[in-house]
Amino acid sequence: MAFLTDLLEHFGITWQDLRARRAPGSFASLKRPASDSGFVTVLDRLKKAIACKEKIVIYGDYDVDGLTATAILKRALDSCGAEVGFFIPSRYVEGYGLHVSRLPQFHEKGYRLLVLVDNGIVANDAILEAKRLGMDVLVVDHHEVGSELPVADGIFHQRINGFLDYNCSAASLCYFLAAELLGRDDPYLAFLAGIAVFSDVMPLLENNLVFAKLALMFLNDHRFQNIATLLSLPASYDDLSFTLIPTLNAPGRIGGDSLSTNWACQFLVRMEDRAYARDKAAFLREMNSKRKELVRQAAFLEGQELSTAGGYCGIYAGLSGLSGLVANREMRKRHVPVAVFCQDEKSPDCLVGSLRSTLPFLSDFLKTQSTLFKHAGGHAKACGVTIDKRDYLKFATLFLSRCEKERLEGKEAKEVGAIPIALEDLCQENFDVLKDFEPFGEGFPSPTFEMTVDTASLSYGKSYFQVQDSSRHRRAICFLDPGKVVREKERTTFVGRLTTDSYNGQKTFTLMADDFFQD
């Protein structure tokens, strides 16, 4: 009970709150957009296209939200007998959003309805060109709305007509369209909408929380055979966040053309095709391995790193598709807001960058410095930008000044303290209690734990140090240079997350530390 009490206090919730959180996800719990005028307009236009046998093309995005949104709508329209194709752009060829170079091809192939998913809300010029060619255009997007809406034939966005007052994935918006087209709820499509909650870091509340729960429940209940080629089932939330999503994202991050991103989407669309799934699973795993190695190799250019006590800027050598991952790596390492850039592959005179912060000020920074960016977008804690290479020092000065302002005004990210535990607390009972609080994510982060032990009790390997009990099935371990441990210090405190794994039928309960301190 002490462990449960500590967790309830850590999250600031009551036992009744936890009971509600433990309730399984259900379709009945979803708030639906039936009265949203944008939803109705988009749905009616899709139904008209189906009835009139118009050719439809879905234009998605290369991240997991874009892939799943495209797959959801494609499968639903296929089931309705529509003639529908799709296209996923390459980050390195077309870039994000509707690229006008593709429009003549769509027109020549006879597509008369273009559906933009996970993009389009600011694609004013490209949409006008599509309409000039004679295509109707629908937009299903969740990104921030610009100063004016595009002249589309229908726009379904969670905020424009007040459907939701929080951000959601494009995949979830597509799910509601699909459910209406099919006349039923679909477990596989709900699973796709659910993994987009984690991939796009949506706040874990209301519809987002329901979709997240449905994703894991339906995956383990139905054992979708394409996903089973990438994950061992039954799966956990960690399997979705740290294995499945990075693997599906890999082609969009490092693939040099649109073939790889379209294969990734087709992997999700052709759920029943076991042979295709096995073939493409091997491709996806290979791409993800390459992605991991490229992130490890990403190094910052000498003379291009600038930092203060409150922030960091740097330019790294590598692919622009990795900028978000490199930024996350640096933010975790430095514990300050960061901005990392690399050369834009399409425009050598430009830098593409990612901004990351635990402080929610990035959206405001983009607005106040809008004239500096060629392209910019994102959220309060994560943004992507493109700048002229000549403006890097100007950007760095402005960004670091804002970081310092946030720091000096005492706006450090509110740190929720680590929960103290002892080696004997690492047991099945407490891991089961922790599981009751899942899923973790934006607004409800996985808790951090700390364990203080006598430094003399530590054992050392070539690349780690640890403490374990006599059974060797309870341990705290840190994969940092053992030489950093001051052995004369009396106590060492491990800080990290709880994990468990099994080998030969024996479970090991671990505090996996990513940091430590001594006194």
C-alpha positions as CSV (number, residue, x, y, z in Angstrom):
1,M,0.0,0.0,0.0
2,A,2.9,2.4,0.6
3,F,4.0,2.1,-3.0
4,L,0.4,2.9,-4.2
5,T,0.2,5.8,-1.8
6,D,3.5,7.3,-3.1
7,L,2.3,7.0,-6.7
8,L,-1.1,8.7,-5.9
9,E,0.7,11.5,-4.2
10,H,3.2,11.8,-7.0
11,F,0.5,12.2,-9.7
12,G,-1.8,14.3,-7.4
13,I,-4.8,12.0,-7.9
14,T,-7.2,10.1,-5.7
15,W,-8.0,6.5,-5.5
16,Q,-11.3,7.3,-7.3
17,D,-9.3,9.1,-10.1
18,L,-7.2,5.9,-10.5
19,R,-10.2,3.7,-10.7
20,A,-11.5,5.9,-13.6
21,R,-8.1,5.7,-15.2
22,R,-8.0,1.9,-14.9
23,A,-11.3,1.5,-16.6
24,P,-10.8,-0.2,-20.0
25,G,-11.2,1.9,-23.1
26,S,-14.5,1.7,-24.9
27,F,-16.0,3.1,-28.1
28,A,-19.0,4.4,-26.0
29,S,-16.5,6.7,-24.1
30,L,-15.5,8.6,-27.3
31,K,-16.8,12.1,-27.9
32,R,-17.9,12.1,-31.5
33,P,-18.1,15.0,-34.0
34,A,-21.5,14.2,-35.4
35,S,-22.7,17.9,-35.2
36,D,-19.4,19.4,-36.3
37,S,-20.2,21.2,-39.6
38,G,-16.8,20.7,-41.0
39,F,-17.0,16.9,-40.2
40,V,-20.4,16.8,-41.9
41,T,-19.2,18.6,-45.0
42,V,-16.2,16.3,-45.4
43,L,-18.2,13.2,-44.8
44,D,-21.0,14.2,-47.3
45,R,-18.4,14.9,-50.0
46,L,-16.7,11.5,-49.5
47,K,-20.1,9.8,-49.7
48,K,-20.9,11.7,-52.9
49,A,-17.5,10.6,-54.4
50,I,-18.3,7.0,-53.5
51,A,-21.8,7.2,-55.0
52,C,-20.6,8.9,-58.2
53,K,-17.6,6.6,-58.6
54,E,-15.2,9.5,-58.6
55,K,-11.5,8.7,-58.2
56,I,-10.2,9.7,-54.8
57,V,-6.5,10.3,-53.8
58,I,-5.4,10.7,-50.2
59,Y,-2.3,12.8,-49.7
60,G,-0.7,12.0,-46.3
61,D,2.4,12.7,-44.3
62,Y,5.6,10.6,-43.7
63,D,5.3,10.4,-39.9
64,V,3.3,7.8,-38.0
65,D,0.2,10.1,-37.6
66,G,0.2,10.7,-41.3
67,L,0.7,7.0,-42.2
68,T,-2.0,5.8,-39.8
69,A,-4.5,8.6,-40.9
70,T,-3.9,7.7,-44.5
71,A,-4.3,3.9,-43.8
72,I,-7.5,4.5,-41.8
73,L,-9.2,6.4,-44.6
74,K,-7.9,4.2,-47.4
75,R,-9.2,1.0,-45.7
76,A,-12.6,2.6,-45.0
77,L,-13.0,3.9,-48.5
78,D,-11.9,0.5,-50.0
79,S,-14.6,-1.2,-47.9
80,C,-17.1,1.2,-49.3
81,G,-16.2,0.3,-52.9
82,A,-14.5,3.6,-53.7
83,E,-11.7,3.9,-56.3
84,V,-9.0,5.3,-54.0
85,G,-5.3,5.8,-54.2
86,F,-2.9,7.4,-51.8
87,F,0.5,9.1,-51.8
88,I,3.0,9.7,-48.9
89,P,5.6,12.3,-49.7
90,S,9.3,12.0,-49.0
91,R,10.8,14.4,-46.5
92,Y,13.8,14.8,-48.9
93,V,11.9,15.2,-52.2
94,E,8.5,16.8,-51.7
95,G,8.9,17.8,-48.1
96,Y,6.0,18.3,-45.6
97,G,2.6,19.0,-47.0
98,L,1.0,19.2,-50.5
99,H,3.6,19.7,-53.2
100,V,2.3,21.2,-56.4
101,S,4.6,19.0,-58.5
102,R,2.3,16.0,-57.8
103,L,-0.9,17.7,-58.8
104,P,-0.6,17.3,-62.6
105,Q,0.1,13.6,-62.1
106,F,-3.1,13.3,-59.9
107,H,-5.1,15.2,-62.5
108,E,-3.7,13.1,-65.4
109,K,-4.7,9.8,-63.6
110,G,-8.2,11.0,-63.3
111,Y,-8.4,11.8,-59.6
112,R,-11.2,14.3,-59.0
113,L,-11.2,14.4,-55.2
114,L,-8.0,15.1,-53.3
115,V,-8.1,14.5,-49.5
116,L,-5.2,16.0,-47.5
117,V,-4.7,14.2,-44.1
118,D,-2.3,15.4,-41.4
119,N,-1.5,18.4,-43.6
120,G,-3.2,21.0,-45.6
121,I,-4.5,23.5,-43.1
122,V,-2.0,26.1,-44.3
123,A,-1.6,24.9,-47.9
124,N,-3.5,27.8,-49.4
125,D,-1.5,28.2,-52.6
126,A,-1.2,24.4,-53.4
127,I,-4.9,23.9,-52.8
128,L,-5.8,26.8,-55.1
129,E,-3.6,25.1,-57.8
130,A,-5.4,21.8,-57.3
131,K,-8.8,23.5,-57.7
132,R,-7.5,25.3,-60.8
133,L,-6.8,21.8,-62.3
134,G,-10.4,20.8,-61.6
135,M,-10.0,18.8,-58.4
136,D,-12.1,19.3,-55.2
137,V,-10.0,19.3,-52.1
138,L,-10.8,18.1,-48.5
139,V,-8.6,18.8,-45.5
140,V,-8.5,16.6,-42.4
141,D,-5.8,18.2,-40.2
142,H,-5.0,18.9,-36.6
143,H,-2.1,21.4,-36.9
144,E,-2.2,25.0,-35.9
145,V,-4.5,27.1,-38.1
146,G,-2.9,30.0,-40.0
147,S,-4.1,33.5,-40.4
148,E,-6.7,32.4,-43.0
149,L,-8.2,29.1,-43.8
150,P,-7.5,27.5,-47.2
151,V,-10.2,27.6,-49.9
152,A,-11.0,23.9,-49.6
153,D,-14.3,22.2,-50.3
154,G,-14.4,20.9,-46.7
155,I,-12.2,21.2,-43.6
156,F,-12.4,18.9,-40.6
157,H,-10.2,20.3,-37.8
158,Q,-10.8,19.6,-34.1
159,R,-10.8,23.3,-33.1
160,I,-12.4,25.3,-35.9
161,N,-15.9,24.5,-34.9
162,G,-15.3,23.6,-31.3
163,F,-15.3,19.8,-31.5
164,L,-12.4,19.5,-29.0
165,D,-10.5,22.1,-27.0
166,Y,-7.3,20.1,-26.9
167,N,-5.0,18.7,-29.6
168,C,-5.6,15.3,-31.1
169,S,-4.1,13.3,-33.9
170,A,-5.1,13.5,-37.5
171,A,-5.6,9.7,-37.3
172,S,-8.3,10.1,-34.7
173,L,-10.1,12.6,-37.0
174,C,-9.9,10.2,-39.8
175,Y,-11.2,7.4,-37.6
176,F,-14.5,9.3,-37.0
177,L,-14.9,9.7,-40.8
178,A,-14.1,6.0,-41.3
179,A,-16.6,4.9,-38.6
180,E,-19.4,6.9,-40.2
181,L,-18.6,5.6,-43.7
182,L,-18.5,2.0,-42.5
183,G,-21.5,2.4,-40.2
184,R,-19.6,0.7,-37.4
185,D,-16.6,1.0,-35.1
186,D,-13.5,-1.0,-36.3
187,P,-10.9,-2.4,-33.8
188,Y,-8.0,-2.3,-36.3
189,L,-8.7,1.3,-37.3
190,A,-9.0,2.3,-33.6
191,F,-5.6,0.6,-33.0
192,L,-4.1,2.8,-35.7
193,A,-5.7,5.9,-34.2
194,G,-4.4,4.9,-30.8
195,I,-0.7,4.6,-31.7
196,A,-0.9,8.0,-33.3
197,V,-1.7,9.4,-29.8
198,F,1.8,8.3,-28.7
199,S,3.7,9.1,-31.9
200,D,2.4,12.7,-32.0
201,V,2.7,13.2,-28.2
202,M,-1.0,14.1,-27.7
203,P,-2.2,15.0,-24.2
204,L,-3.5,11.8,-22.5
205,L,-7.0,12.9,-21.7
206,E,-10.6,12.2,-23.0
207,N,-10.6,10.9,-26.5
208,N,-6.8,10.6,-26.7
209,L,-6.7,8.4,-23.6
210,V,-9.6,6.3,-24.9
211,F,-7.8,5.7,-28.2
212,A,-4.5,4.9,-26.4
213,K,-6.2,2.2,-24.3
214,L,-8.1,0.8,-27.2
215,A,-4.8,0.5,-29.2
216,L,-3.2,-1.9,-26.7
217,M,-6.4,-3.8,-25.9
218,F,-7.2,-4.5,-29.5
219,L,-3.7,-5.3,-30.5
220,N,-3.4,-8.0,-27.8
221,D,-7.0,-9.3,-28.3
222,H,-6.9,-9.4,-32.2
223,R,-3.1,-10.0,-32.7
224,F,-3.1,-8.1,-36.0
225,Q,-0.8,-10.2,-38.2
226,N,1.1,-7.3,-39.8
227,I,1.9,-5.7,-36.4
228,A,2.9,-9.2,-35.0
229,T,5.8,-9.3,-37.5
230,L,7.3,-6.3,-35.7
231,L,6.3,-7.0,-32.1
232,S,6.1,-10.0,-29.8
233,L,2.6,-10.3,-28.5
234,P,1.1,-9.6,-26.0
235,A,2.6,-6.1,-26.2
236,S,3.0,-3.3,-23.6
237,Y,2.6,0.4,-24.0
238,D,6.4,0.6,-24.0
239,D,6.5,-1.7,-27.0
240,L,4.2,0.7,-28.8
241,S,6.2,3.8,-27.9
242,F,9.8,2.4,-28.1
243,T,9.6,-0.3,-30.7
244,L,6.6,0.0,-33.1
245,I,6.4,3.7,-33.5
246,P,10.1,4.3,-34.1
247,T,10.2,1.5,-36.6
248,L,7.2,2.9,-38.6
249,N,8.8,6.3,-38.5
250,A,12.2,5.2,-39.7
251,P,11.4,5.3,-43.5
252,G,10.2,8.9,-43.2
253,R,13.3,10.0,-41.3
254,I,16.0,8.5,-43.5
255,G,14.3,7.3,-46.7
256,G,15.6,9.1,-49.7
257,D,12.5,8.9,-51.8
258,S,8.7,8.4,-51.4
259,L,8.9,4.7,-52.2
260,S,9.9,3.8,-48.7
261,T,7.3,6.0,-47.0
262,N,4.6,4.5,-49.3
263,W,5.7,1.0,-48.4
264,A,5.4,1.9,-44.7
265,C,1.8,3.0,-45.3
266,Q,1.0,0.0,-47.4
267,F,2.3,-2.2,-44.6
268,L,-0.6,-0.7,-42.5
269,V,-3.2,-0.8,-45.2
270,R,-2.6,-4.5,-46.3
271,M,-3.2,-5.8,-42.8
272,E,-4.4,-9.2,-43.9
273,D,-1.5,-9.9,-46.4
274,R,0.8,-12.0,-44.2
275,A,3.5,-12.5,-46.9
276,Y,3.6,-8.8,-47.7
277,A,3.8,-8.0,-44.0
278,R,6.8,-10.3,-43.5
279,D,8.6,-8.8,-46.4
280,K,8.0,-5.2,-45.4
281,A,8.7,-5.9,-41.7
282,A,12.2,-6.9,-42.6
283,F,12.6,-3.7,-44.6
284,L,11.2,-1.6,-41.7
285,R,13.5,-3.2,-39.2
286,E,16.5,-2.6,-41.4
287,M,15.6,1.1,-41.8
288,N,15.2,1.5,-38.1
289,S,18.6,-0.1,-37.4
290,K,20.1,2.4,-39.8
291,R,18.2,5.3,-38.2
292,K,19.6,4.3,-34.7
293,E,23.1,4.2,-36.0
294,L,22.8,7.6,-37.8
295,V,21.5,9.2,-34.6
296,R,24.4,7.8,-32.7
297,Q,26.9,9.1,-35.2
298,A,25.3,12.6,-35.4
299,A,28.1,15.0,-34.2
300,F,28.0,18.8,-33.9
301,L,30.2,20.9,-36.1
302,E,33.1,22.6,-34.4
303,G,32.6,26.3,-33.8
304,Q,28.8,26.0,-34.3
305,E,27.7,25.2,-30.8
306,L,26.4,28.1,-28.6
307,S,25.1,27.8,-25.1
308,T,24.1,29.6,-21.9
309,A,22.9,28.3,-18.5
310,G,19.4,28.3,-19.9
311,G,19.7,26.8,-23.4
312,Y,21.8,25.3,-26.2
313,C,22.1,25.7,-30.0
314,G,24.2,23.6,-32.4
315,I,24.5,22.4,-36.0
316,Y,25.1,18.7,-36.6
317,A,26.4,16.8,-39.6
318,G,23.6,14.4,-40.7
319,L,20.2,14.0,-42.2
320,S,17.5,16.6,-41.5
321,G,15.0,13.9,-40.8
322,L,16.9,13.1,-37.6
323,S,16.8,16.6,-36.2
324,G,14.0,15.9,-33.7
325,L,15.7,12.8,-32.4
326,V,19.0,14.6,-32.0
327,A,17.2,17.5,-30.3
328,N,15.5,15.1,-27.9
329,R,18.9,13.4,-27.1
330,E,20.5,16.8,-26.4
331,M,17.7,18.0,-24.2
332,R,17.8,14.9,-22.1
333,K,21.6,15.2,-21.8
334,R,21.7,19.0,-21.1
335,H,18.4,19.5,-19.2
336,V,17.8,22.8,-21.0
337,P,15.8,23.9,-24.1
338,V,17.7,23.1,-27.3
339,A,17.7,24.0,-30.9
340,V,19.6,21.8,-33.3
341,F,20.1,22.3,-37.0
342,C,21.6,20.6,-40.1
343,Q,21.9,21.6,-43.7
344,D,18.6,21.4,-45.7
345,E,19.1,18.7,-48.4
346,K,16.8,20.5,-50.8
347,S,18.2,24.0,-50.2
348,P,21.9,24.1,-49.3
349,D,21.6,27.8,-48.3
350,C,19.1,26.8,-45.6
351,L,19.2,25.1,-42.2
352,V,16.5,22.7,-41.0
353,G,16.1,22.5,-37.3
354,S,14.1,21.2,-34.3
355,L,13.4,23.0,-31.1
356,R,12.7,21.1,-27.9
357,S,11.9,22.3,-24.4
358,T,10.3,21.1,-21.2
359,L,9.1,24.7,-20.8
360,P,6.0,25.6,-22.9
361,F,7.3,28.7,-24.7
362,L,8.3,27.6,-28.1
363,S,5.0,28.4,-29.9
364,D,5.2,31.9,-28.5
365,F,8.9,32.2,-29.6
366,L,7.9,31.3,-33.2
367,K,5.2,33.9,-33.3
368,T,7.4,36.7,-31.8
369,Q,10.2,35.9,-34.3
370,S,8.1,34.9,-37.3
371,T,10.0,37.0,-39.8
372,L,13.2,35.0,-39.1
373,F,11.7,31.7,-40.4
374,K,11.2,30.5,-43.9
375,H,9.0,27.7,-42.5
376,A,7.9,27.0,-38.9
377,G,5.4,25.0,-37.0
378,G,4.8,22.8,-34.0
379,H,3.7,23.0,-30.4
380,A,4.6,24.7,-27.2
381,K,7.3,22.2,-26.4
382,A,8.4,20.9,-29.9
383,C,8.8,22.8,-33.1
384,G,10.4,22.4,-36.5
385,V,11.9,25.4,-38.3
386,T,13.8,26.3,-41.5
387,I,16.1,29.4,-41.5
388,D,18.5,31.0,-43.9
389,K,22.0,29.7,-43.1
390,R,23.2,33.3,-42.8
391,D,20.7,33.8,-40.0
392,Y,22.0,31.1,-37.7
393,L,23.9,33.4,-35.3
394,K,21.0,35.8,-35.2
395,F,18.6,32.9,-34.4
396,A,20.9,31.5,-31.7
397,T,21.2,34.9,-30.0
398,L,17.4,35.3,-30.0
399,F,16.7,31.8,-28.9
400,L,19.3,31.7,-26.1
401,S,18.1,35.1,-24.9
402,R,14.6,33.8,-24.6
403,C,15.8,30.7,-22.8
404,E,17.7,32.9,-20.4
405,K,14.6,35.1,-19.9
406,E,12.6,32.0,-19.0
407,R,15.2,30.8,-16.6
408,L,15.8,34.1,-14.9
409,E,12.1,34.7,-14.4
410,G,12.0,31.5,-12.5
411,K,10.1,29.6,-15.2
412,E,12.1,26.4,-14.8
413,A,10.1,23.4,-15.8
414,K,8.1,22.2,-12.8
415,E,10.1,19.2,-11.7
416,V,8.1,16.4,-10.1
417,G,10.3,14.8,-7.6
418,A,11.6,11.2,-8.0
419,I,9.9,8.6,-5.9
420,P,12.2,7.0,-3.3
421,I,12.3,3.2,-3.4
422,A,14.5,0.5,-1.9
423,L,15.9,-2.6,-3.5
424,E,13.2,-4.8,-1.8
425,D,10.5,-2.6,-3.4
426,L,11.4,-4.1,-6.8
427,C,8.8,-6.9,-6.9
428,Q,5.9,-8.2,-9.0
429,E,3.3,-6.7,-6.7
430,N,4.6,-3.1,-7.0
431,F,5.1,-3.5,-10.8
432,D,1.4,-4.5,-11.0
433,V,0.5,-1.4,-9.1
434,L,2.6,0.8,-11.4
435,K,0.9,-0.8,-14.4
436,D,-2.5,0.3,-13.1
437,F,-1.4,3.9,-13.8
438,E,-0.7,3.3,-17.5
439,P,-0.7,4.6,-20.1
440,F,2.0,7.3,-19.6
441,G,2.5,10.2,-21.9
442,E,2.0,13.9,-22.4
443,G,0.5,15.4,-19.3
444,F,0.9,12.2,-17.4
445,P,4.6,11.2,-17.7
446,S,6.1,8.0,-16.6
447,P,7.3,8.4,-13.0
448,T,11.0,8.7,-12.1
449,F,12.3,6.7,-9.2
450,E,15.5,7.0,-7.0
451,M,17.3,4.4,-5.0
452,T,20.1,5.3,-2.5
453,V,22.6,2.6,-1.7
454,D,26.0,2.3,0.0
455,T,28.7,2.9,-2.6
456,A,30.6,0.0,-1.3
457,S,27.8,-2.3,-2.4
458,L,28.2,-1.5,-6.1
459,S,29.6,-3.9,-8.6
460,Y,31.2,-2.7,-11.9
461,G,31.3,-3.8,-15.5
462,K,33.1,-2.3,-18.5
463,S,30.2,0.1,-19.3
464,Y,27.9,0.0,-16.3
465,F,27.7,-0.1,-12.5
466,Q,24.9,-1.7,-10.5
467,V,23.7,-3.0,-7.2
468,Q,21.7,-6.2,-6.8
469,D,20.2,-8.4,-4.2
470,S,21.5,-12.0,-3.4
471,S,18.9,-13.5,-5.9
472,R,20.2,-11.3,-8.7
473,H,16.6,-10.7,-9.7
474,R,16.4,-7.2,-8.2
475,R,18.8,-4.5,-9.3
476,A,19.5,-0.9,-10.0
477,I,21.8,-0.4,-13.0
478,C,23.3,2.6,-14.7
479,F,24.9,2.4,-18.2
480,L,27.3,5.2,-17.7
481,D,31.1,5.2,-17.4
482,P,31.9,3.4,-14.1
483,G,34.9,5.7,-13.8
484,K,32.5,8.5,-13.0
485,V,31.7,6.9,-9.7
486,V,33.7,8.4,-6.8
487,R,34.2,5.3,-4.7
488,E,35.2,7.3,-1.6
489,K,31.6,8.7,-1.5
490,E,29.5,7.0,1.1
491,R,26.2,6.8,-0.8
492,T,25.2,6.6,-4.5
493,T,21.7,7.4,-5.7
494,F,20.3,5.8,-8.9
495,V,17.7,7.9,-10.8
496,G,15.5,6.4,-13.6
497,R,12.6,4.2,-14.6
498,L,11.4,0.8,-13.6
499,T,11.6,-2.1,-16.1
500,T,11.2,-5.8,-16.0
501,D,12.4,-8.7,-18.3
502,S,12.3,-12.4,-18.3
503,Y,15.0,-15.0,-19.0
504,N,14.6,-18.8,-18.7
505,G,11.4,-18.2,-16.8
506,Q,13.0,-15.9,-14.3
507,K,11.9,-12.3,-14.0
508,T,14.3,-9.5,-13.2
509,F,13.0,-6.3,-11.7
510,T,15.2,-3.3,-12.5
511,L,15.6,0.4,-11.8
512,M,17.1,1.4,-15.1
513,A,19.0,4.6,-14.2
514,D,19.9,7.3,-16.7
515,D,21.6,9.4,-14.1
516,F,23.1,9.2,-10.6
517,F,24.4,11.4,-7.9
518,Q,26.5,10.9,-4.8
519,D,26.9,12.3,-1.3
